[in-house]
Amino acid sequence: VPVSQVKNQGKTVHFHALPLKRQVVLRRWLAALKRENPPVSREARVCSEHFVEEDYVEERFFESGNLVVRRSNKLKSEAAPSVFDFSSYEVGCTDRPTQSDSACRLHITISL
């Protein structure tokens, strides 16, 4: 799954494409996004801010004779986004926030 990235406030944010070919995992992603009209296109992306550390594959390699373990930018095959703040959304509405949420526009880029 291709990952794109941008820098935001000194931090690199990666954007992950929806797992369109893995229907079970895709259903978990769409449920997490809580949208009436979910983005199911090749262009839809969810940013790394919506995933927890454990969702990422660890890279292990030796550097100067020492084992180095670090988080890669690749999601585990079963990972689904789980970090959201839906507090700005009206009760019963799953598509639109009640106020302008520029942070959300940065984190979830979708083509509808």
N, CA, C and O atoms as CSV, one atom per row, in Angstrom:
chain,resi,resn,atom,element,x,y,z
A,1,VAL,N,N,0.852,-1.174,0.000
A,1,VAL,CA,C,0.000,0.000,0.000
A,1,VAL,C,C,0.894,1.232,0.000
A,1,VAL,O,O,1.696,1.408,0.917
A,2,PRO,N,N,0.773,2.077,-0.999
A,2,PRO,CA,C,1.611,3.265,-1.067
A,2,PRO,C,C,1.320,4.213,0.095
A,2,PRO,O,O,0.177,4.356,0.531
A,3,VAL,N,N,2.358,4.843,0.575
A,3,VAL,CA,C,2.238,5.798,1.674
A,3,VAL,C,C,2.829,7.110,1.202
A,3,VAL,O,O,3.948,7.139,0.689
A,4,SER,N,N,2.094,8.191,1.367
A,4,SER,CA,C,2.647,9.510,1.085
A,4,SER,C,C,2.888,10.194,2.420
A,4,SER,O,O,2.385,9.745,3.450
A,5,GLN,N,N,3.646,11.264,2.409
A,5,GLN,CA,C,3.963,11.930,3.667
A,5,GLN,C,C,4.034,13.433,3.493
A,5,GLN,O,O,4.297,13.935,2.401
A,6,VAL,N,N,3.794,14.149,4.591
A,6,VAL,CA,C,3.953,15.595,4.651
A,6,VAL,C,C,4.526,15.948,6.010
A,6,VAL,O,O,4.439,15.166,6.957
A,7,LYS,N,N,5.110,17.130,6.096
A,7,LYS,CA,C,5.602,17.630,7.382
A,7,LYS,C,C,4.546,18.574,7.935
A,7,LYS,O,O,4.060,19.458,7.228
A,8,ASN,N,N,4.193,18.384,9.203
A,8,ASN,CA,C,3.216,19.240,9.870
A,8,ASN,C,C,3.762,19.595,11.238
A,8,ASN,O,O,3.939,18.719,12.084
A,9,GLN,N,N,4.026,20.855,11.458
A,9,GLN,CA,C,4.531,21.341,12.731
A,9,GLN,C,C,5.766,20.548,13.169
A,9,GLN,O,O,5.860,20.121,14.320
A,10,GLY,N,N,6.707,20.355,12.249
A,10,GLY,CA,C,7.958,19.672,12.554
A,10,GLY,C,C,7.850,18.166,12.672
A,10,GLY,O,O,8.820,17.513,13.057
A,11,LYS,N,N,6.730,17.611,12.361
A,11,LYS,CA,C,6.488,16.181,12.503
A,11,LYS,C,C,6.086,15.613,11.149
A,11,LYS,O,O,5.306,16.234,10.427
A,12,THR,N,N,6.604,14.446,10.795
A,12,THR,CA,C,6.229,13.818,9.537
A,12,THR,C,C,4.950,13.015,9.733
A,12,THR,O,O,4.860,12.178,10.632
A,13,VAL,N,N,3.978,13.277,8.893
A,13,VAL,CA,C,2.700,12.580,8.930
A,13,VAL,C,C,2.618,11.750,7.655
A,13,VAL,O,O,2.805,12.267,6.554
A,14,HIS,N,N,2.340,10.468,7.811
A,14,HIS,CA,C,2.226,9.561,6.669
A,14,HIS,C,C,0.758,9.295,6.375
A,14,HIS,O,O,-0.064,9.228,7.288
A,15,PHE,N,N,0.437,9.146,5.110
A,15,PHE,CA,C,-0.930,8.880,4.695
A,15,PHE,C,C,-1.017,7.482,4.110
A,15,PHE,O,O,-0.277,7.133,3.190
A,16,HIS,N,N,-1.938,6.680,4.659
A,16,HIS,CA,C,-2.096,5.287,4.264
A,16,HIS,C,C,-3.360,5.113,3.433
A,16,HIS,O,O,-4.430,5.605,3.791
A,17,ALA,N,N,-3.218,4.404,2.317
A,17,ALA,CA,C,-4.362,4.093,1.464
A,17,ALA,C,C,-5.234,3.045,2.147
A,17,ALA,O,O,-4.740,2.221,2.916
A,18,LEU,N,N,-6.523,3.081,1.862
A,18,LEU,CA,C,-7.429,2.093,2.412
A,18,LEU,C,C,-7.084,0.712,1.839
A,18,LEU,O,O,-6.674,0.605,0.684
A,19,PRO,N,N,-7.251,-0.342,2.645
A,19,PRO,CA,C,-6.927,-1.703,2.192
A,19,PRO,C,C,-8.059,-2.270,1.328
A,19,PRO,O,O,-8.788,-3.165,1.754
A,20,LEU,N,N,-8.193,-1.745,0.128
A,20,LEU,CA,C,-9.335,-2.073,-0.733
A,20,LEU,C,C,-9.415,-3.552,-1.121
A,20,LEU,O,O,-10.505,-4.051,-1.402
A,21,LYS,N,N,-8.303,-4.250,-1.142
A,21,LYS,CA,C,-8.309,-5.656,-1.563
A,21,LYS,C,C,-8.522,-6.622,-0.401
A,21,LYS,O,O,-8.664,-7.825,-0.620
A,22,ARG,N,N,-8.548,-6.115,0.824
A,22,ARG,CA,C,-8.761,-6.974,2.004
A,22,ARG,C,C,-10.069,-6.544,2.656
A,22,ARG,O,O,-10.080,-5.671,3.523
A,23,GLN,N,N,-11.171,-7.162,2.236
A,23,GLN,CA,C,-12.512,-6.729,2.628
A,23,GLN,C,C,-12.758,-6.738,4.136
A,23,GLN,O,O,-13.411,-5.827,4.644
A,24,VAL,N,N,-12.262,-7.726,4.859
A,24,VAL,CA,C,-12.482,-7.784,6.308
A,24,VAL,C,C,-11.825,-6.587,6.997
A,24,VAL,O,O,-12.434,-5.943,7.851
A,25,VAL,N,N,-10.590,-6.297,6.623
A,25,VAL,CA,C,-9.875,-5.160,7.208
A,25,VAL,C,C,-10.501,-3.849,6.740
A,25,VAL,O,O,-10.619,-2.909,7.525
A,26,LEU,N,N,-10.898,-3.775,5.491
A,26,LEU,CA,C,-11.542,-2.569,4.958
A,26,LEU,C,C,-12.805,-2.237,5.749
A,26,LEU,O,O,-13.045,-1.071,6.063
A,27,ARG,N,N,-13.609,-3.235,6.073
A,27,ARG,CA,C,-14.828,-2.989,6.859
A,27,ARG,C,C,-14.483,-2.395,8.230
A,27,ARG,O,O,-15.213,-1.540,8.732
A,28,ARG,N,N,-13.386,-2.835,8.834
A,28,ARG,CA,C,-12.956,-2.271,10.117
A,28,ARG,C,C,-12.541,-0.813,9.953
A,28,ARG,O,O,-12.848,0.016,10.810
A,29,TRP,N,N,-11.847,-0.491,8.864
A,29,TRP,CA,C,-11.443,0.895,8.599
A,29,TRP,C,C,-12.680,1.777,8.430
A,29,TRP,O,O,-12.763,2.855,9.019
A,30,LEU,N,N,-13.640,1.315,7.625
A,30,LEU,CA,C,-14.825,2.119,7.353
A,30,LEU,C,C,-15.661,2.328,8.612
A,30,LEU,O,O,-16.216,3.408,8.816
A,31,ALA,N,N,-15.755,1.305,9.451
A,31,ALA,CA,C,-16.472,1.447,10.723
A,31,ALA,C,C,-15.779,2.479,11.600
A,31,ALA,O,O,-16.443,3.283,12.254
A,32,ALA,N,N,-14.461,2.464,11.618
A,32,ALA,CA,C,-13.700,3.413,12.436
A,32,ALA,C,C,-13.879,4.846,11.942
A,32,ALA,O,O,-13.885,5.780,12.743
A,33,LEU,N,N,-14.022,5.024,10.638
A,33,LEU,CA,C,-14.184,6.366,10.069
A,33,LEU,C,C,-15.558,6.965,10.353
A,33,LEU,O,O,-15.727,8.181,10.274
A,34,LYS,N,N,-16.547,6.123,10.684
A,34,LYS,CA,C,-17.898,6.567,11.043
A,34,LYS,C,C,-18.481,7.545,10.027
A,34,LYS,O,O,-18.872,8.656,10.384
A,35,ARG,N,N,-18.536,7.142,8.796
A,35,ARG,CA,C,-19.088,8.014,7.762
A,35,ARG,C,C,-20.263,7.337,7.098
A,35,ARG,O,O,-20.245,6.133,6.840
A,36,GLU,N,N,-21.313,8.147,6.819
A,36,GLU,CA,C,-22.475,7.615,6.112
A,36,GLU,C,C,-22.095,7.222,4.692
A,36,GLU,O,O,-22.549,6.198,4.180
A,37,ASN,N,N,-21.266,8.033,4.062
A,37,ASN,CA,C,-20.803,7.773,2.703
A,37,ASN,C,C,-19.297,7.570,2.760
A,37,ASN,O,O,-18.531,8.496,2.493
A,38,PRO,N,N,-18.875,6.366,3.107
A,38,PRO,CA,C,-17.438,6.153,3.306
A,38,PRO,C,C,-16.633,6.293,2.025
A,38,PRO,O,O,-17.103,5.963,0.937
A,39,PRO,N,N,-15.411,6.789,2.176
A,39,PRO,CA,C,-14.526,6.954,1.021
A,39,PRO,C,C,-13.954,5.603,0.600
A,39,PRO,O,O,-13.088,5.060,1.285
A,40,VAL,N,N,-14.417,5.067,-0.496
A,40,VAL,CA,C,-13.895,3.791,-0.960
A,40,VAL,C,C,-13.351,4.012,-2.365
A,40,VAL,O,O,-13.945,3.590,-3.358
A,41,SER,N,N,-12.214,4.682,-2.421
A,41,SER,CA,C,-11.571,4.924,-3.703
A,41,SER,C,C,-10.076,4.731,-3.537
A,41,SER,O,O,-9.563,4.685,-2.419
A,42,ARG,N,N,-9.392,4.621,-4.646
A,42,ARG,CA,C,-7.939,4.441,-4.614
A,42,ARG,C,C,-7.234,5.680,-4.064
A,42,ARG,O,O,-6.100,5.582,-3.594
A,43,GLU,N,N,-7.880,6.833,-4.114
A,43,GLU,CA,C,-7.265,8.070,-3.665
A,43,GLU,C,C,-7.475,8.335,-2.171
A,43,GLU,O,O,-6.791,9.191,-1.609
A,44,ALA,N,N,-8.381,7.641,-1.522
A,44,ALA,CA,C,-8.680,7.882,-0.109
A,44,ALA,C,C,-7.465,7.533,0.753
A,44,ALA,O,O,-6.794,6.529,0.515
A,45,ARG,N,N,-7.192,8.365,1.748
A,45,ARG,CA,C,-6.049,8.170,2.641
A,45,ARG,C,C,-6.454,8.495,4.078
A,45,ARG,O,O,-7.326,9.331,4.317
A,46,VAL,N,N,-5.815,7.829,5.017
A,46,VAL,CA,C,-5.965,8.126,6.440
A,46,VAL,C,C,-4.561,8.337,6.977
A,46,VAL,O,O,-3.662,7.551,6.680
A,47,CYS,N,N,-4.359,9.386,7.761
A,47,CYS,CA,C,-3.002,9.706,8.202
A,47,CYS,C,C,-2.570,8.893,9.415
A,47,CYS,O,O,-3.386,8.294,10.116
A,48,SER,N,N,-1.276,8.894,9.634
A,48,SER,CA,C,-0.649,8.117,10.702
A,48,SER,C,C,-1.088,8.549,12.093
A,48,SER,O,O,-0.930,7.786,13.046
A,49,GLU,N,N,-1.636,9.752,12.235
A,49,GLU,CA,C,-2.107,10.219,13.538
A,49,GLU,C,C,-3.282,9.400,14.054
A,49,GLU,O,O,-3.599,9.466,15.242
A,50,HIS,N,N,-3.934,8.631,13.193
A,50,HIS,CA,C,-5.104,7.845,13.577
A,50,HIS,C,C,-4.767,6.391,13.890
A,50,HIS,O,O,-5.666,5.563,14.039
A,51,PHE,N,N,-3.483,6.078,13.989
A,51,PHE,CA,C,-3.027,4.728,14.297
A,51,PHE,C,C,-2.176,4.763,15.554
A,51,PHE,O,O,-1.524,5.766,15.844
A,52,VAL,N,N,-2.183,3.663,16.300
A,52,VAL,CA,C,-1.351,3.561,17.497
A,52,VAL,C,C,-0.024,2.911,17.129
A,52,VAL,O,O,0.097,2.265,16.088
A,53,GLU,N,N,0.947,3.085,17.976
A,53,GLU,CA,C,2.304,2.570,17.759
A,53,GLU,C,C,2.303,1.082,17.403
A,53,GLU,O,O,3.063,0.644,16.539
A,54,GLU,N,N,1.447,0.311,18.072
A,54,GLU,CA,C,1.394,-1.144,17.873
A,54,GLU,C,C,0.863,-1.541,16.496
A,54,GLU,O,O,0.984,-2.703,16.108
A,55,ASP,N,N,0.278,-0.603,15.753
A,55,ASP,CA,C,-0.253,-0.893,14.420
A,55,ASP,C,C,0.845,-1.004,13.366
A,55,ASP,O,O,0.595,-1.477,12.258
A,56,TYR,N,N,2.060,-0.571,13.705
A,56,TYR,CA,C,3.148,-0.523,12.734
A,56,TYR,C,C,4.108,-1.701,12.860
A,56,TYR,O,O,4.344,-2.218,13.952
A,57,VAL,N,N,4.652,-2.108,11.730
A,57,VAL,CA,C,5.658,-3.163,11.672
A,57,VAL,C,C,6.968,-2.603,12.221
A,57,VAL,O,O,7.337,-1.466,11.931
A,58,GLU,N,N,7.659,-3.404,13.010
A,58,GLU,CA,C,8.969,-2.997,13.515
A,58,GLU,C,C,10.055,-3.413,12.530
A,58,GLU,O,O,10.006,-4.503,11.961
A,59,GLU,N,N,11.014,-2.551,12.340
A,59,GLU,CA,C,12.195,-2.870,11.539
A,59,GLU,C,C,13.312,-3.245,12.499
A,59,GLU,O,O,13.523,-2.565,13.503
A,60,ARG,N,N,14.018,-4.307,12.200
A,60,ARG,CA,C,15.160,-4.724,13.021
A,60,ARG,C,C,16.361,-4.856,12.102
A,60,ARG,O,O,16.297,-5.522,11.070
A,61,PHE,N,N,17.451,-4.217,12.484
A,61,PHE,CA,C,18.669,-4.298,11.693
A,61,PHE,C,C,19.865,-4.013,12.597
A,61,PHE,O,O,19.734,-3.455,13.687
A,62,PHE,N,N,21.016,-4.411,12.112
A,62,PHE,CA,C,22.243,-4.161,12.856
A,62,PHE,C,C,22.913,-2.917,12.318
A,62,PHE,O,O,23.024,-2.730,11.106
A,63,GLU,N,N,23.360,-2.067,13.229
A,63,GLU,CA,C,24.072,-0.850,12.868
A,63,GLU,C,C,25.270,-0.733,13.809
A,63,GLU,O,O,25.113,-0.651,15.028
A,64,SER,N,N,26.443,-0.728,13.236
A,64,SER,CA,C,27.684,-0.679,14.020
A,64,SER,C,C,27.740,-1.796,15.059
A,64,SER,O,O,28.197,-1.591,16.183
A,65,GLY,N,N,27.270,-2.975,14.671
A,65,GLY,CA,C,27.309,-4.133,15.557
A,65,GLY,C,C,26.212,-4.186,16.595
A,65,GLY,O,O,26.185,-5.111,17.406
A,66,ASN,N,N,25.299,-3.216,16.598
A,66,ASN,CA,C,24.202,-3.186,17.569
A,66,ASN,C,C,22.873,-3.435,16.874
A,66,ASN,O,O,22.640,-2.950,15.766
A,67,LEU,N,N,21.999,-4.198,17.536
A,67,LEU,CA,C,20.663,-4.420,17.009
A,67,LEU,C,C,19.831,-3.158,17.233
A,67,LEU,O,O,19.712,-2.664,18.354
A,68,VAL,N,N,19.263,-2.655,16.151
A,68,VAL,CA,C,18.423,-1.459,16.218
A,68,VAL,C,C,16.996,-1.894,15.880
A,68,VAL,O,O,16.763,-2.566,14.875
A,69,VAL,N,N,16.054,-1.505,16.725
A,69,VAL,CA,C,14.640,-1.791,16.500
A,69,VAL,C,C,13.917,-0.455,16.437
A,69,VAL,O,O,14.004,0.353,17.362
A,70,ARG,N,N,13.204,-0.229,15.344
A,70,ARG,CA,C,12.437,1.011,15.230
A,70,ARG,C,C,11.144,0.751,14.475
A,70,ARG,O,O,11.013,-0.234,13.749
A,71,ARG,N,N,10.213,1.640,14.658
A,71,ARG,CA,C,8.932,1.528,13.978
A,71,ARG,C,C,9.104,1.918,12.518
A,71,ARG,O,O,9.704,2.948,12.209
A,72,SER,N,N,8.582,1.101,11.631
A,72,SER,CA,C,8.594,1.447,10.215
A,72,SER,C,C,7.359,2.304,9.919
A,72,SER,O,O,6.577,2.598,10.824
A,73,ASN,N,N,7.186,2.693,8.690
A,73,ASN,CA,C,5.986,3.427,8.278
A,73,ASN,C,C,4.960,2.491,7.662
A,73,ASN,O,O,3.943,2.943,7.136
A,74,LYS,N,N,5.219,1.188,7.723
A,74,LYS,CA,C,4.328,0.182,7.146
A,74,LYS,C,C,3.389,-0.347,8.218
A,74,LYS,O,O,3.821,-0.738,9.303
A,75,LEU,N,N,2.095,-0.354,7.901
A,75,LEU,CA,C,1.106,-0.868,8.832
A,75,LEU,C,C,1.094,-2.392,8.827
A,75,LEU,O,O,1.356,-3.017,7.799
A,76,LYS,N,N,0.790,-2.986,9.972
A,76,LYS,CA,C,0.565,-4.425,10.042
A,76,LYS,C,C,-0.679,-4.736,9.225
A,76,LYS,O,O,-1.561,-3.888,9.086
A,77,SER,N,N,-0.755,-5.937,8.687
A,77,SER,CA,C,-1.852,-6.277,7.772
A,77,SER,C,C,-3.230,-6.177,8.418
A,77,SER,O,O,-4.208,-5.908,7.721
A,78,GLU,N,N,-3.333,-6.385,9.727
A,78,GLU,CA,C,-4.633,-6.334,10.397
A,78,GLU,C,C,-4.946,-4.977,11.018
A,78,GLU,O,O,-6.013,-4.808,11.609
A,79,ALA,N,N,-4.045,-4.012,10.899
A,79,ALA,CA,C,-4.211,-2.705,11.543
A,79,ALA,C,C,-5.383,-1.926,10.950
A,79,ALA,O,O,-5.663,-1.994,9.754
A,80,ALA,N,N,-6.053,-1.188,11.826
A,80,ALA,CA,C,-7.137,-0.299,11.413
A,80,ALA,C,C,-7.015,0.985,12.231
A,80,ALA,O,O,-6.546,0.940,13.368
A,81,PRO,N,N,-7.425,2.127,11.680
A,81,PRO,CA,C,-7.332,3.376,12.430
A,81,PRO,C,C,-8.212,3.302,13.684
A,81,PRO,O,O,-9.310,2.746,13.649
A,82,SER,N,N,-7.718,3.867,14.787
A,82,SER,CA,C,-8.485,3.798,16.032
A,82,SER,C,C,-8.407,5.078,16.866
A,82,SER,O,O,-9.065,5.175,17.902
A,83,VAL,N,N,-7.624,6.048,16.437
A,83,VAL,CA,C,-7.450,7.272,17.221
A,83,VAL,C,C,-8.226,8.400,16.542
A,83,VAL,O,O,-7.800,8.933,15.517
A,84,PHE,N,N,-9.377,8.755,17.134
A,84,PHE,CA,C,-10.224,9.807,16.581
A,84,PHE,C,C,-10.795,10.642,17.713
A,84,PHE,O,O,-10.973,10.153,18.829
A,85,ASP,N,N,-11.080,11.902,17.422
A,85,ASP,CA,C,-11.781,12.763,18.355
A,85,ASP,C,C,-13.041,13.229,17.640
A,85,ASP,O,O,-13.003,14.154,16.828
A,86,PHE,N,N,-14.154,12.579,17.951
A,86,PHE,CA,C,-15.415,12.926,17.307
A,86,PHE,C,C,-16.219,13.928,18.131
A,86,PHE,O,O,-17.420,14.082,17.914
A,87,SER,N,N,-15.568,14.611,19.076
A,87,SER,CA,C,-16.282,15.528,19.958
A,87,SER,C,C,-16.897,16.718,19.225
A,87,SER,O,O,-17.853,17.313,19.724
A,88,SER,N,N,-16.370,17.078,18.052
A,88,SER,CA,C,-16.920,18.223,17.320
A,88,SER,C,C,-18.066,17.821,16.386
A,88,SER,O,O,-18.548,18.646,15.610
A,89,TYR,N,N,-18.499,16.568,16.455
A,89,TYR,CA,C,-19.583,16.098,15.605
A,89,TYR,C,C,-20.905,16.130,16.364
A,89,TYR,O,O,-20.940,15.898,17.573
A,90,GLU,N,N,-21.997,16.419,15.646
A,90,GLU,CA,C,-23.321,16.411,16.252
A,90,GLU,C,C,-23.733,14.974,16.538
A,90,GLU,O,O,-23.313,14.055,15.835
A,91,VAL,N,N,-24.545,14.778,17.557
A,91,VAL,CA,C,-25.062,13.453,17.876
A,91,VAL,C,C,-25.896,12.963,16.708
A,91,VAL,O,O,-26.741,13.698,16.197
A,92,GLY,N,N,-25.671,11.748,16.286
A,92,GLY,CA,C,-26.440,11.151,15.195
A,92,GLY,C,C,-25.897,11.444,13.806
A,92,GLY,O,O,-26.330,10.824,12.836
A,93,CYS,N,N,-24.969,12.365,13.692
A,93,CYS,CA,C,-24.392,12.698,12.392
A,93,CYS,C,C,-23.034,12.032,12.271
A,93,CYS,O,O,-22.199,12.137,13.169
A,94,THR,N,N,-22.817,11.347,11.162
A,94,THR,CA,C,-21.532,10.671,10.982
A,94,THR,C,C,-20.714,11.253,9.844
A,94,THR,O,O,-19.637,10.740,9.539
A,95,ASP,N,N,-21.191,12.297,9.219
A,95,ASP,CA,C,-20.473,12.827,8.070
A,95,ASP,C,C,-19.861,14.213,8.257
A,95,ASP,O,O,-18.819,14.492,7.663
A,96,ARG,N,N,-20.449,15.069,9.036
A,96,ARG,CA,C,-19.966,16.446,9.081
A,96,ARG,C,C,-19.759,16.929,10.518
A,96,ARG,O,O,-20.624,16.737,11.373
A,97,PRO,N,N,-18.594,17.565,10.780
A,97,PRO,CA,C,-18.392,18.154,12.106
A,97,PRO,C,C,-19.252,19.403,12.263
A,97,PRO,O,O,-19.643,20.017,11.270
A,98,THR,N,N,-19.549,19.783,13.508
A,98,THR,CA,C,-20.380,20.966,13.763
A,98,THR,C,C,-19.596,22.248,13.600
A,98,THR,O,O,-20.188,23.309,13.407
A,99,GLN,N,N,-18.284,22.177,13.673
A,99,GLN,CA,C,-17.464,23.368,13.502
A,99,GLN,C,C,-16.306,23.050,12.565
A,99,GLN,O,O,-16.015,21.883,12.300
A,100,SER,N,N,-15.663,24.068,12.077
A,100,SER,CA,C,-14.528,23.866,11.193
A,100,SER,C,C,-13.427,23.124,11.939
A,100,SER,O,O,-13.031,23.533,13.031
A,101,ASP,N,N,-12.938,22.055,11.365
A,101,ASP,CA,C,-11.899,21.247,12.008
A,101,ASP,C,C,-10.761,21.075,11.019
A,101,ASP,O,O,-10.684,20.061,10.325
A,102,SER,N,N,-9.870,22.069,10.949
A,102,SER,CA,C,-8.785,22.035,9.978
A,102,SER,C,C,-7.835,20.880,10.245
A,102,SER,O,O,-7.234,20.352,9.309
A,103,ALA,N,N,-7.687,20.479,11.494
A,103,ALA,CA,C,-6.801,19.360,11.811
A,103,ALA,C,C,-7.322,18.089,11.167
A,103,ALA,O,O,-6.542,17.291,10.648
A,104,CYS,N,N,-8.637,17.892,11.193
A,104,CYS,CA,C,-9.215,16.685,10.609
A,104,CYS,C,C,-8.990,16.678,9.102
A,104,CYS,O,O,-8.706,15.626,8.529
A,105,ARG,N,N,-9.109,17.815,8.460
A,105,ARG,CA,C,-8.883,17.856,7.020
A,105,ARG,C,C,-7.462,17.470,6.679
A,105,ARG,O,O,-7.215,16.914,5.609
A,106,LEU,N,N,-6.520,17.751,7.565
A,106,LEU,CA,C,-5.155,17.351,7.337
A,106,LEU,C,C,-5.008,15.842,7.468
A,106,LEU,O,O,-4.263,15.218,6.713
A,107,HIS,N,N,-5.717,15.260,8.423
A,107,HIS,CA,C,-5.493,13.870,8.777
A,107,HIS,C,C,-6.208,12.867,7.873
A,107,HIS,O,O,-5.681,11.782,7.630
A,108,ILE,N,N,-7.395,13.205,7.370
A,108,ILE,CA,C,-8.124,12.281,6.518
A,108,ILE,C,C,-8.354,12.963,5.187
A,108,ILE,O,O,-9.103,13.937,5.101
A,109,THR,N,N,-7.724,12.464,4.168
A,109,THR,CA,C,-7.934,13.028,2.841
A,109,THR,C,C,-8.727,12.012,2.049
A,109,THR,O,O,-8.313,10.862,1.898
A,110,ILE,N,N,-9.863,12.441,1.549
A,110,ILE,CA,C,-10.729,11.508,0.849
A,110,ILE,C,C,-11.244,12.131,-0.433
A,110,ILE,O,O,-11.377,13.349,-0.552
A,111,SER,N,N,-11.522,11.284,-1.361
A,111,SER,CA,C,-12.150,11.712,-2.608
A,111,SER,C,C,-13.549,11.125,-2.631
A,111,SER,O,O,-13.713,9.905,-2.618
A,112,LEU,N,N,-14.541,11.971,-2.663
A,112,LEU,CA,C,-15.924,11.485,-2.697
A,112,LEU,C,C,-16.528,11.749,-4.050
A,112,LEU,O,O,-17.690,11.414,-4.283
